[in-house]
Amino acid sequence: MNQNGKDTVNLDHILVPKKVFLTKGVGRHKDYLQSFELALRDAGIEKCNLVTVSSIYPPGCKKISREEGLKQLKPGQITFVVMSRNCTNESNRLIASSVGVAIPAEEDKYGYLSEHHSFGQTDDKAGDYAEDLAATMLASTLGVEFDSDKAWDEREKQYKLSGKIIRTSNITQSAQGDKNGLWTTVVAAAVFII
């Protein structure tokens, strides 16, 4: 209670994730929703109540392995994720979902995560695009000069040479639509541990 006798909320504890892990999955089923559930199962996060959030990589957040992260999740847990998903029921249609990561060199600064979902892109192309998105958002926030017309490989070198971006990566899942017309869903996610 405050000095006026009213209940107050203690804001000393703010939900800032301490850890993050990356995961991906694919699911196929005759029902759209079930294919999504199977993709989440393949990713290992189906038991959680997922809340999608925007794309900030928290300062000082430690990236851990998928295996280590999955051990820390409990059934029914509210779990914050940056997630990309895509689906199709078109035979042989190539789909992809990717999450890109860009982490600044200074631990007290925040980084970026990006979601990208596409048709007709391989893992490499979709992953590079998502990674480029995250790195470009971080570079513009940090004031790193870059030429947006240059290819990702050239800009990646430029970003890292600036000394302000320490590492970039991505997690990507692609799949071809089922030949018999089942729904095919792909997911990629950055999963936060509070």
N, CA, C and O of each residue as an XYZ file, in Angstrom:
776
protein
N       0.836     -1.183      0.000
C       0.000      0.000      0.000
C       0.880      1.244      0.000
O       1.965      1.267      0.580
N       0.374      2.278     -0.671
C       1.112      3.528     -0.671
C       0.684      4.376      0.527
O      -0.126      3.939      1.344
N       1.222      5.570      0.625
C       0.929      6.421      1.785
C      -0.521      6.879      1.843
O      -0.973      7.344      2.890
N      -1.257      6.760      0.748
C      -2.673      7.130      0.740
C      -3.579      5.948      1.058
O      -4.803      6.069      0.997
N      -2.980      4.792      1.401
C      -3.767      3.622      1.745
C      -4.265      2.834      0.536
O      -5.110      1.954      0.694
N      -3.771      3.122     -0.653
C      -4.205      2.418     -1.869
C      -3.186      1.335     -2.216
O      -1.989      1.474     -1.966
N      -3.702      0.249     -2.802
C      -2.809     -0.806     -3.267
C      -1.986     -0.288     -4.437
O      -2.490      0.444     -5.289
N      -0.723     -0.672     -4.472
C       0.150     -0.278     -5.577
C       0.767     -1.525     -6.186
O       0.841     -2.576     -5.550
N       1.200     -1.388     -7.411
C       1.860     -2.476     -8.111
C       3.358     -2.237     -8.032
O       3.842     -1.143     -8.319
N       4.080     -3.272     -7.639
C       5.531     -3.177     -7.558
C       6.115     -3.408     -8.953
O       6.020     -4.509     -9.495
N       6.708     -2.385     -9.521
C       7.272     -2.476    -10.863
C       8.759     -2.794    -10.858
O       9.427     -2.683    -11.886
N       9.283     -3.196     -9.683
C      10.703     -3.529     -9.604
C      11.022     -4.776    -10.434
O      12.141     -4.935    -10.922
N      10.038     -5.650    -10.587
C      10.245     -6.880    -11.348
C       9.560     -6.739    -12.710
O       8.335     -6.805    -12.807
N      10.347     -6.549    -13.736
C       9.831     -6.410    -15.094
C      10.226     -7.668    -15.856
O      11.318     -8.199    -15.655
N       9.346     -8.143    -16.725
C       9.600     -9.370    -17.476
C      10.615     -9.139    -18.591
O      10.249     -8.841    -19.728
N      11.875     -9.278    -18.252
C      12.930     -9.185    -19.261
C      13.594    -10.558    -19.347
O      14.177    -11.028    -18.370
N      13.507    -11.197    -20.506
C      14.095    -12.529    -20.643
C      15.594    -12.538    -20.369
O      16.328    -11.625    -20.747
N      16.016    -13.601    -19.699
C      17.437    -13.782    -19.373
C      18.116    -14.718    -20.376
O      19.327    -14.657    -20.586
N      17.288    -15.603    -21.001
C      17.821    -16.591    -21.934
C      16.893    -16.703    -23.142
O      15.716    -16.348    -23.080
N      17.453    -17.205    -24.239
C      16.674    -17.449    -25.450
C      17.246    -18.679    -26.142
O      18.449    -18.931    -26.088
N      16.373    -19.437    -26.791
C      16.857    -20.509    -27.647
C      16.060    -20.502    -28.944
O      14.938    -19.999    -29.005
N      16.669    -21.073    -29.978
C      16.050    -21.122    -31.299
C      15.582    -22.541    -31.587
O      16.241    -23.516    -31.226
N      14.433    -22.634    -32.245
C      13.893    -23.944    -32.599
C      13.087    -23.838    -33.885
O      12.720    -22.746    -34.319
N      12.820    -24.992    -34.486
C      12.069    -25.019    -35.741
C      11.339    -26.345    -35.853
O      11.664    -27.312    -35.164
N      10.331    -26.375    -36.747
C       9.605    -27.619    -36.937
C       8.738    -27.590    -38.174
O       8.479    -26.535    -38.753
N       8.292    -28.779    -38.571
C       7.388    -28.942    -39.709
C       6.307    -29.951    -39.329
O       6.575    -30.924    -38.624
N       5.086    -29.711    -39.801
C       3.980    -30.629    -39.544
C       3.105    -30.781    -40.771
O       2.934    -29.844    -41.551
N       2.551    -31.974    -40.933
C       1.646    -32.248    -42.063
C       0.399    -32.955    -41.541
O       0.489    -33.886    -40.740
N      -0.771    -32.500    -42.005
C      -2.030    -33.113    -41.589
C      -3.135    -32.650    -42.527
O      -2.990    -31.637    -43.211
N      -4.233    -33.387    -42.559
C      -5.359    -32.995    -43.425
C      -6.023    -31.724    -42.935
O      -6.649    -31.016    -43.724
N      -5.903    -31.417    -41.644
C      -6.469    -30.195    -41.072
C      -5.377    -29.153    -40.858
O      -4.290    -29.452    -40.364
N      -5.699    -27.927    -41.242
C      -4.746    -26.813    -41.116
C      -4.226    -26.668    -39.682
O      -3.016    -26.625    -39.461
N      -5.149    -26.593    -38.705
C      -4.746    -26.379    -37.313
C      -3.878    -27.523    -36.795
O      -2.903    -27.291    -36.080
N      -4.228    -28.740    -37.150
C      -3.441    -29.888    -36.689
C      -2.040    -29.880    -37.284
O      -1.089    -30.310    -36.631
N      -1.901    -29.398    -38.513
C      -0.557    -29.319    -39.100
C       0.301    -28.318    -38.334
O       1.504    -28.518    -38.165
N      -0.331    -27.234    -37.870
C       0.393    -26.250    -37.052
C       0.803    -26.879    -35.722
O       1.939    -26.706    -35.280
N      -0.111    -27.607    -35.084
C       0.197    -28.299    -33.829
C       1.370    -29.264    -34.000
O       2.253    -29.338    -33.146
N       1.370    -29.998    -35.107
C       2.460    -30.950    -35.356
C       3.790    -30.238    -35.605
O       4.845    -30.746    -35.226
N       3.745    -29.071    -36.238
C       4.972    -28.283    -36.422
C       5.504    -27.806    -35.069
O       6.711    -27.823    -34.825
N       4.577    -27.376    -34.181
C       4.994    -26.963    -32.832
C       5.580    -28.153    -32.067
O       6.561    -27.997    -31.339
N       4.989    -29.331    -32.227
C       5.533    -30.541    -31.578
C       6.936    -30.824    -32.076
O       7.835    -31.125    -31.291
N       7.121    -30.725    -33.396
C       8.442    -30.959    -33.969
C       9.457    -29.960    -33.408
O      10.628    -30.287    -33.216
N       8.992    -28.749    -33.150
C       9.862    -27.713    -32.564
C      10.028    -27.886    -31.056
O      10.921    -27.286    -30.457
N       9.162    -28.711    -30.432
C       9.270    -28.976    -28.996
C       8.553    -27.981    -28.108
O       8.745    -28.002    -26.893
N       7.724    -27.100    -28.682
C       7.110    -26.037    -27.874
C       5.584    -26.123    -27.845
O       4.919    -25.149    -27.491
N       5.029    -27.263    -28.210
C       3.577    -27.424    -28.266
C       2.909    -27.404    -26.900
O       1.711    -27.133    -26.811
N       3.651    -27.684    -25.834
C       3.049    -27.772    -24.504
C       2.881    -26.407    -23.837
O       2.322    -26.314    -22.744
N       3.359    -25.360    -24.484
C       3.324    -24.019    -23.883
C       2.198    -23.171    -24.465
O       1.740    -23.404    -25.584
N       1.766    -22.197    -23.697
C       0.843    -21.170    -24.182
C       1.716    -20.059    -24.759
O       2.291    -19.253    -24.028
N       1.797    -20.037    -26.076
C       2.725    -19.141    -26.759
C       2.130    -17.750    -26.934
O       0.984    -17.591    -27.353
N       2.932    -16.756    -26.606
C       2.558    -15.357    -26.779
C       3.606    -14.752    -27.707
O       4.785    -14.678    -27.361
N       3.168    -14.320    -28.883
C       4.131    -13.726    -29.807
C       4.402    -12.278    -29.410
O       3.499    -11.528    -29.038
N       5.661    -11.922    -29.501
C       6.098    -10.571    -29.154
C       6.889    -10.007    -30.328
O       7.258    -10.726    -31.257
N       7.138     -8.706    -30.262
C       7.906     -8.083    -31.335
C       9.378     -8.456    -31.203
O       9.729     -9.345    -30.426
N      10.204     -7.806    -31.930
C      11.499     -8.356    -32.296
C      12.721     -7.802    -31.583
O      13.756     -7.610    -32.221
N      12.642     -7.545    -30.308
C      13.813     -7.030    -29.581
C      14.536     -8.164    -28.863
O      13.923     -8.933    -28.122
N      15.844     -8.260    -29.088
C      16.704     -9.201    -28.374
C      17.187     -8.461    -27.125
O      17.961     -7.511    -27.240
N      16.741     -8.881    -25.923
C      17.034     -8.120    -24.705
C      18.530     -7.987    -24.401
O      19.309     -8.895    -24.691
N      18.924     -6.859    -23.821
C      20.329     -6.688    -23.431
C      20.749     -7.804    -22.475
O      20.011     -8.153    -21.554
N      21.943     -8.362    -22.703
C      22.489     -9.374    -21.809
C      21.811    -10.729    -21.878
O      22.139    -11.611    -21.085
N      20.887    -10.924    -22.788
C      20.169    -12.195    -22.914
C      21.134    -13.262    -23.450
O      21.797    -13.061    -24.468
N      21.198    -14.391    -22.749
C      22.131    -15.464    -23.120
C      21.455    -16.450    -24.062
O      20.370    -16.953    -23.767
N      22.090    -16.723    -25.185
C      21.576    -17.709    -26.135
C      22.008    -19.096    -25.653
O      23.195    -19.353    -25.451
N      21.017    -19.991    -25.471
C      21.302    -21.342    -25.003
C      20.875    -22.350    -26.072
O      20.214    -21.993    -27.047
N      21.254    -23.592    -25.879
C      20.908    -24.629    -26.851
C      19.423    -24.963    -26.771
O      18.774    -24.720    -25.754
N      18.903    -25.513    -27.839
C      17.503    -25.943    -27.884
C      17.237    -26.958    -26.768
O      16.235    -26.862    -26.059
N      18.135    -27.922    -26.620
C      17.961    -28.968    -25.616
C      17.878    -28.378    -24.212
O      17.005    -28.750    -23.428
N      18.788    -27.460    -23.898
C      18.798    -26.811    -22.580
C      17.525    -25.989    -22.369
O      16.945    -25.997    -21.284
N      17.103    -25.287    -23.405
C      15.901    -24.463    -23.309
C      14.638    -25.281    -23.116
O      13.793    -24.933    -22.291
N      14.498    -26.371    -23.871
C      13.301    -27.206    -23.766
C      13.156    -27.795    -22.361
O      12.039    -27.977    -21.878
N      14.273    -28.092    -21.710
C      14.232    -28.633    -20.342
C      13.637    -27.629    -19.350
O      13.116    -28.024    -18.307
N      13.713    -26.333    -19.670
C      13.250    -25.302    -18.743
C      11.772    -24.944    -18.926
O      11.229    -24.151    -18.157
N      11.120    -25.524    -19.938
C       9.709    -25.228    -20.191
C       8.810    -26.209    -19.446
O       9.123    -27.394    -19.330
N       7.690    -25.699    -18.945
C       6.726    -26.524    -18.231
C       5.390    -26.502    -18.972
O       5.035    -25.480    -19.559
N       4.640    -27.614    -18.957
C       3.345    -27.640    -19.627
C       2.426    -26.521    -19.129
O       2.281    -26.311    -17.925
N       1.820    -25.820    -20.060
C       0.899    -24.741    -19.720
C       1.549    -23.400    -19.470
O       0.854    -22.397    -19.307
N       2.862    -23.363    -19.436
C       3.604    -22.125    -19.154
C       3.314    -21.063    -20.218
O       3.275    -21.369    -21.410
N       3.110    -19.815    -19.785
C       3.037    -18.688    -20.714
C       4.465    -18.466    -21.210
O       5.378    -18.218    -20.422
N       4.639    -18.557    -22.511
C       5.975    -18.511    -23.096
C       6.001    -17.475    -24.219
O       5.210    -17.533    -25.159
N       6.921    -16.539    -24.096
C       7.049    -15.481    -25.092
C       7.959    -15.951    -26.228
O       9.033    -16.504    -25.993
N       7.507    -15.722    -27.461
C       8.273    -16.148    -28.632
C       8.224    -15.080    -29.719
O       7.256    -14.328    -29.834
N       9.278    -15.033    -30.502
C       9.248    -14.353    -31.787
C       9.160    -15.511    -32.770
O      10.088    -16.312    -32.882
N       8.035    -15.593    -33.483
C       7.789    -16.769    -34.314
C       7.386    -16.386    -35.734
O       6.634    -15.441    -35.970
N       7.921    -17.164    -36.663
C       7.524    -17.077    -38.056
C       6.862    -18.396    -38.408
O       7.334    -19.462    -38.013
N       5.748    -18.321    -39.163
C       5.091    -19.553    -39.593
C       4.537    -19.358    -40.992
O       4.199    -18.249    -41.403
N       4.455    -20.466    -41.710
C       3.921    -20.451    -43.060
C       3.281    -21.800    -43.322
O       3.659    -22.801    -42.712
N       2.316    -21.830    -44.225
C       1.669    -23.103    -44.529
C       1.146    -23.114    -45.960
O       0.957    -22.074    -46.591
N       0.920    -24.329    -46.445
C       0.341    -24.516    -47.774
C      -0.350    -25.868    -47.830
O      -0.002    -26.791    -47.094
N      -1.335    -25.968    -48.714
C      -1.891    -27.279    -49.039
C      -1.727    -27.550    -50.533
O      -2.392    -28.418    -51.099
N      -0.825    -26.787    -51.161
C      -0.515    -26.974    -52.577
C       0.612    -27.990    -52.721
O       1.669    -27.856    -52.104
N       0.375    -28.990    -53.530
C       1.355    -30.039    -53.762
C       2.690    -29.459    -54.234
O       2.745    -28.687    -55.192
N       3.755    -29.845    -53.547
C       5.148    -29.492    -53.895
C       5.501    -28.004    -53.785
O       6.604    -27.621    -54.174
N       4.616    -27.162    -53.274
C       4.955    -25.743    -53.126
C       5.978    -25.583    -52.001
O       5.768    -26.069    -50.890
N       7.074    -24.905    -52.294
C       8.137    -24.697    -51.313
C       7.783    -23.525    -50.399
O       7.514    -22.419    -50.869
N       7.787    -23.777    -49.095
C       7.510    -22.732    -48.105
C       8.666    -22.672    -47.112
O       9.385    -23.653    -46.918
N       8.832    -21.529    -46.498
C       9.898    -21.366    -45.499
C       9.461    -20.387    -44.421
O       8.689    -19.461    -44.667
N       9.973    -20.618    -43.227
C       9.826    -19.694    -42.099
C      11.192    -19.538    -41.472
O      11.926    -20.513    -41.304
N      11.532    -18.308    -41.128
C      12.863    -18.040    -40.594
C      12.818    -16.933    -39.555
O      12.012    -16.008    -39.645
N      13.695    -17.043    -38.570
C      13.912    -15.985    -37.586
C      15.394    -15.616    -37.651
O      16.261    -16.474    -37.486
N      15.675    -14.343    -37.889
C      17.040    -13.847    -37.925
C      17.405    -13.217    -36.594
O      16.541    -12.706    -35.880
N      18.690    -13.256    -36.263
C      19.177    -12.740    -34.984
C      20.369    -11.817    -35.243
O      21.270    -12.155    -36.012
N      20.367    -10.656    -34.597
C      21.518     -9.739    -34.654
C      21.791     -9.244    -33.238
O      20.942     -8.608    -32.614
N      22.995     -9.545    -32.742
C      23.362     -9.232    -31.361
C      24.463     -8.170    -31.362
O      25.473     -8.323    -32.050
N      24.271     -7.094    -30.592
C      25.286     -6.039    -30.551
C      26.507     -6.458    -29.727
O      26.427     -7.346    -28.877
N      27.627     -5.804    -29.996
C      28.865     -6.088    -29.272
C      28.756     -5.684    -27.801
O      29.280     -6.372    -26.924
N      28.077     -4.570    -27.535
C      27.941     -4.100    -26.154
C      26.759     -4.793    -25.488
O      25.626     -4.687    -25.957
N      27.027     -5.508    -24.387
C      25.991     -6.299    -23.716
C      24.844     -5.474    -23.158
O      23.749     -6.001    -22.960
N      25.070     -4.196    -22.901
C      23.993     -3.372    -22.333
C      23.065     -2.797    -23.415
O      22.111     -2.083    -23.105
N      23.351     -3.111    -24.673
C      22.507     -2.668    -25.788
C      21.593     -3.821    -26.206
O      21.914     -4.991    -25.999
N      20.454     -3.471    -26.795
C      19.548     -4.510    -27.273
C      19.838     -4.829    -28.732
O      20.385     -4.012    -29.471
N      19.455     -6.043    -29.127
C      19.612     -6.475    -30.507
C      18.258     -6.639    -31.160
O      17.246     -6.147    -30.663
N      18.253     -7.336    -32.279
C      17.017     -7.518    -33.028
C      16.827     -8.972    -33.448
O      17.780     -9.713    -33.693
N      15.560     -9.338    -33.518
C      15.117    -10.604    -34.102
C      14.177    -10.227    -35.238
O      13.439     -9.247    -35.132
N      14.195    -10.984    -36.308
C      13.283    -10.700    -37.417
C      12.552    -11.970    -37.809
O      13.092    -13.071    -37.700
N      11.316    -11.809    -38.267
C      10.544    -12.942    -38.756
C      10.406    -12.805    -40.273
O      10.134    -11.723    -40.793
N      10.598    -13.906    -40.954
C      10.439    -13.911    -42.414
C       9.771    -15.220    -42.807
O      10.197    -16.294    -42.383
N       8.733    -15.127    -43.612
C       8.081    -16.321    -44.149
C       7.895    -16.096    -45.644
O       7.522    -15.010    -46.086
N       8.164    -17.147    -46.408
C       8.183    -16.967    -47.854
C       7.742    -18.216    -48.591
O       7.611    -19.298    -48.019
N       7.519    -18.025    -49.879
C       7.221    -19.108    -50.807
C       8.353    -19.165    -51.827
O       8.817    -18.128    -52.301
N       8.793    -20.366    -52.163
C       9.796    -20.532    -53.208
C      11.230    -20.280    -52.789
O      12.113    -20.249    -53.646
N      11.496    -20.096    -51.495
C      12.873    -19.871    -51.038
C      13.397    -21.092    -50.281
O      12.671    -21.711    -49.503
N      14.644    -21.424    -50.517
C      15.318    -22.502    -49.793
C      15.659    -22.024    -48.384
O      15.508    -20.845    -48.064
N      16.121    -22.954    -47.544
C      16.584    -22.599    -46.197
C      17.626    -21.481    -46.255
O      17.541    -20.502    -45.515
N      18.607    -21.641    -47.144
C      19.693    -20.658    -47.217
C      19.198    -19.268    -47.603
O      19.576    -18.276    -46.980
N      18.363    -19.197    -48.619
C      17.871    -17.886    -49.068
C      16.979    -17.225    -48.012
O      17.146    -16.044    -47.710
N      16.044    -17.976    -47.458
C      15.145    -17.428    -46.433
C      15.935    -17.052    -45.180
O      15.686    -16.009    -44.576
N      16.885    -17.901    -44.792
C      17.702    -17.619    -43.605
C      18.560    -16.381    -43.772
O      18.645    -15.548    -42.870
N      19.201    -16.260    -44.938
C      20.015    -15.069    -45.207
C      19.155    -13.804    -45.175
O      19.577    -12.770    -44.657
N      17.951    -13.897    -45.731
C      17.069    -12.731    -45.770
C      16.670    -12.311    -44.350
O      16.708    -11.126    -44.021
N      16.289    -13.280    -43.513
C      15.902    -12.972    -42.136
C      17.079    -12.402    -41.341
O      16.918    -11.456    -40.569
N      18.250    -12.981    -41.536
C      19.459    -12.512    -40.852
C      19.790    -11.079    -41.286
O      20.149    -10.237    -40.463
N      19.666    -10.822    -42.580
C      19.898     -9.490    -43.136
C      18.914     -8.483    -42.530
O      19.310     -7.379    -42.158
N      17.635     -8.861    -42.429
C      16.633     -7.966    -41.829
C      17.026     -7.570    -40.408
O      17.017     -6.390    -40.058
N      17.373     -8.573    -39.590
C      17.731     -8.302    -38.195
C      18.981     -7.426    -38.107
O      19.027     -6.469    -37.335
N      19.984     -7.763    -38.902
C      21.241     -7.003    -38.873
C      21.039     -5.570    -39.352
O      21.625     -4.642    -38.794
N      20.222     -5.384    -40.371
C      19.969     -4.043    -40.891
C      19.219     -3.190    -39.870
O      19.524     -2.009    -39.705
N      18.236     -3.784    -39.182
C      17.523     -3.033    -38.133
C      18.484     -2.621    -37.026
O      18.440     -1.490    -36.542
N      19.359     -3.557    -36.625
C      20.320     -3.238    -35.569
C      21.320     -2.193    -36.052
O      21.623     -1.248    -35.323
N      21.831     -2.346    -37.252
C      22.809     -1.394    -37.790
C      22.234      0.013    -37.834
O      22.914      0.972    -37.470
N      20.990      0.144    -38.276
C      20.394      1.485    -38.346
C      20.189      2.077    -36.955
O      20.318      3.288    -36.776
N      19.871      1.239    -35.968
C      19.709      1.711    -34.585
C      21.040      2.169    -33.994
O      21.095      3.146    -33.246
N      22.111      1.454    -34.337
C      23.440      1.758    -33.781
C      24.186      2.837    -34.564
O      25.274      3.256    -34.167
N      23.604      3.286    -35.675
C      24.255      4.321    -36.467
C      25.366      3.811    -37.363
O      26.244      4.578    -37.760
N      25.340      2.514    -37.690
C      26.343      1.944    -38.591
C      25.985      2.344    -40.020
O      24.862      2.130    -40.476
N      26.952      2.925    -40.714
C      26.736      3.332    -42.105
C      26.753      2.093    -42.995
O      27.605      1.218    -42.837
N      25.810      2.023    -43.929
C      25.789      0.899    -44.863
C      25.075      1.303    -46.137
O      24.283      2.245    -46.171
N      25.384      0.559    -47.177
C      24.756      0.772    -48.479
C      23.697     -0.312    -48.663
O      24.037     -1.482    -48.836
N      22.429      0.061    -48.627
C      21.345     -0.914    -48.707
C      21.276     -1.614    -50.057
O      20.587     -2.625    -50.190
N      21.974     -1.098    -51.054
C      21.972     -1.725    -52.376
C      22.999     -2.850    -52.491
O      22.977     -3.615    -53.455
N      23.897     -2.952    -51.512
C      24.902     -4.013    -51.549
C      24.278     -5.337    -51.137
O      23.278     -5.372    -50.420
N      24.883     -6.425    -51.601
C      24.418     -7.770    -51.251
C      24.630     -8.018    -49.765
O      25.473     -7.379    -49.135
N      23.853     -8.959    -49.202
C      23.925     -9.277    -47.775
C      25.343     -9.648    -47.356
O      25.793     -9.196    -46.302
N      26.063    -10.446    -48.132
C      27.425    -10.859    -47.764
C      28.329     -9.648    -47.554
O      29.119     -9.613    -46.611
N      28.210     -8.656    -48.437
C      29.039     -7.452    -48.322
C      28.640     -6.638    -47.098
O      29.497     -6.171    -46.348
N      27.322     -6.470    -46.897
C      26.856     -5.696    -45.739
C      27.184     -6.407    -44.432
O      27.506     -5.752    -43.440
N      27.108     -7.740    -44.415
C      27.437     -8.495    -43.207
C      28.874     -8.198    -42.774
O      29.138     -7.955    -41.596
N      29.793     -8.220    -43.730
C      31.198     -7.899    -43.426
C      31.310     -6.469    -42.896
O      32.010     -6.211    -41.917
N      30.621     -5.559    -43.548
C      30.648     -4.151    -43.153
C      30.114     -3.982    -41.723
O      30.703     -3.258    -40.920
N      29.002     -4.650    -41.410
C      28.416     -4.560    -40.066
C      29.398     -5.068    -39.011
O      29.596     -4.434    -37.975
N      30.007     -6.219    -39.290
C      30.910     -6.819    -38.304
C      32.209     -6.021    -38.168
O      32.773     -5.938    -37.077
N      32.683     -5.435    -39.268
C      33.887     -4.607    -39.213
C      33.656     -3.328    -38.406
O      34.605     -2.740    -37.888
N      32.410     -2.904    -38.301
C      32.114     -1.691    -37.523
C      32.427     -1.889    -36.044
O      32.622     -0.919    -35.311
N      32.476     -3.154    -35.604
C      32.732     -3.449    -34.196
C      31.502     -3.294    -33.314
O      31.576     -3.533    -32.109
N      30.382     -2.901    -33.890
C      29.171     -2.678    -33.108
C      28.226     -3.880    -33.115
O      27.386     -4.019    -32.226
N      28.366     -4.746    -34.120
C      27.535     -5.951    -34.205
C      28.457     -7.152    -34.071
O      29.347     -7.362    -34.895
N      28.233     -7.943    -33.015
C      29.139     -9.046    -32.733
C      28.794    -10.315    -33.497
O      29.684    -11.032    -33.955
N      27.481    -10.595    -33.637
C      27.156    -11.827    -34.348
C      25.740    -11.791    -34.895
O      24.842    -11.161    -34.336
N      25.574    -12.492    -36.008
C      24.258    -12.662    -36.619
C      24.075    -14.148    -36.886
O      25.043    -14.882    -37.082
N      22.821    -14.577    -36.892
C      22.515    -15.975    -37.186
C      21.045    -16.064    -37.581
O      20.334    -15.060    -37.606
N      20.603    -17.270    -37.888
C      19.191    -17.485    -38.185
C      18.820    -18.924    -37.895
O      19.689    -19.790    -37.788
N      17.545    -19.172    -37.769
C      16.998    -20.528    -37.725
C      15.890    -20.559    -38.767
O      15.016    -19.692    -38.790
N      15.939    -21.563    -39.621
C      15.021    -21.610    -40.760
C      14.497    -23.024    -40.958
O      15.232    -24.004    -40.842
N      13.211    -23.099    -41.258
C      12.595    -24.385    -41.621
C      11.884    -24.207    -42.948
O      11.031    -23.332    -43.100
N      12.244    -25.045    -43.907
C      11.516    -25.043    -45.183
C      10.961    -26.439    -45.412
O      11.418    -27.412    -44.811
N       9.977    -26.522    -46.283
C       9.391    -27.816    -46.634
C       8.617    -27.654    -47.934
O       8.200    -26.554    -48.294
N       8.436    -28.753    -48.618
C       7.592    -28.764    -49.802
C       6.203    -29.220    -49.401
O       6.039    -30.099    -48.554
N       5.202    -28.608    -50.024
C       3.831    -29.018    -49.780
C       3.642    -30.497    -50.071
O       4.228    -31.038    -51.009
N       2.822    -31.140    -49.263
C       2.563    -32.567    -49.383
C       2.000    -32.900    -50.771
O       1.123    -32.200    -51.277
N       2.510    -33.966    -51.372
C       2.090    -34.325    -52.737
C       0.619    -34.722    -52.815
O       0.027    -34.690    -53.894
N       0.022    -35.099    -51.675
C      -1.387    -35.489    -51.652
C      -2.304    -34.374    -51.161
O      -3.492    -34.604    -50.934
N      -1.762    -33.169    -50.996
C      -2.583    -32.027    -50.625
C      -2.843    -31.842    -49.146
O      -3.705    -31.047    -48.771
N      -2.105    -32.572    -48.272
C      -2.231    -32.318    -46.838
C      -1.696    -30.917    -46.540
O      -0.838    -30.409    -47.262
N      -2.201    -30.304    -45.483
C      -1.633    -29.030    -45.049
C      -0.221    -29.280    -44.539
O       0.019    -30.211    -43.769
N       0.697    -28.447    -44.972
C       2.085    -28.486    -44.508
C       2.364    -27.140    -43.852
O       2.169    -26.089    -44.462
N       2.824    -27.181    -42.596
C       3.135    -25.957    -41.852
C       4.587    -25.999    -41.395
O       5.069    -27.031    -40.929
N       5.278    -24.872    -41.532
C       6.641    -24.725    -41.019
C       6.661    -23.588    -40.006
O       5.997    -22.566    -40.178
N       7.442    -23.789    -38.941
C       7.614    -22.745    -37.927
C       9.090    -22.594    -37.609
O       9.861    -23.550    -37.687
N       9.464    -21.387    -37.253
C      10.796    -21.085    -36.717
C      10.534    -20.103    -35.572
O       9.703    -19.203    -35.693
N      11.251    -20.284    -34.463
C      10.974    -19.438    -33.304
C      12.202    -19.173    -32.447
O      13.088    -20.017    -32.308
N      12.226    -17.987    -31.885
C      13.136    -17.638    -30.802
C      12.281    -17.683    -29.543
O      11.314    -16.931    -29.422
N      12.628    -18.552    -28.612
C      11.835    -18.803    -27.415
C      12.537    -18.181    -26.215
O      13.685    -18.510    -25.918
N      11.834    -17.273    -25.523
C      12.427    -16.588    -24.382
C      12.174    -17.338    -23.076
O      11.093    -17.882    -22.851
N      13.195    -17.352    -22.225
C      13.098    -17.896    -20.870
C      13.273    -16.718    -19.924
O      14.286    -16.019    -19.960
N      12.258    -16.505    -19.065
C      12.291    -15.364    -18.135
C      13.141    -15.733    -16.918
O      13.304    -14.918    -16.009
